[in-house]
């Protein structure tokens, strides 16, 4: 019984370590919640990206907007978001980040449509290989609610490029983006140990209560 209790404690400790490591997994992207530049409203075009912005404008122009611009708390992360279509029709951004070939990564982004129905192509490319290509379609409303999507992809080399490109052909209001992250996905073995560890934590707690 004593050895069993020790094993449970060890597993529980391992689980705590795994939880900590998953929490600490760094976002590989710069400015994923678009808090730079600090602004009420900024129109950013190709070649006009401000220091710290982290993204490259690839089509037309985009807008960074704050909650105060909308007049209510709209953004799910921080106080600013990115509108994928600035003035005119169409818009796009991209960012290149470091990867390790053969490693699985999680891409997460929060998205909404405001005013107009719209859509965007979400793509990750490694070298000449497309690692991920999905379409984000939004039904525009006057009281939009953000939805969070997470997908995974496997890196093919030392870097990859993430892009969001408007495909809806709308004018002005495009896809509203916030909270974009790329992190290394948890390994299946780690998740299995985490599950065992959580059970161990519950068992240790029961033993202490008893």
BELUR-V291893 format. One record per helix or strand. SS is the DSSP state (@ for helix, = for strand). FROM is the first residue (numbers start at 1). LEN is the number of residues. Records with the same first field share a line. If there is no record, write none. Layout:
# BELUR-V291893
SS=FROM-LEN ; FROM-LEN
This chain:
# BELUR-V291893
@=2-22 ; 67-4 ; 188-22
==41-5 ; 56-11 ; 80-4 ; 89-1 ; 91-8 ; 104-11 ; 118-9 ; 129-10 ; 141-1 ; 147-8 ; 159-8 ; 171-1 ; 175-10
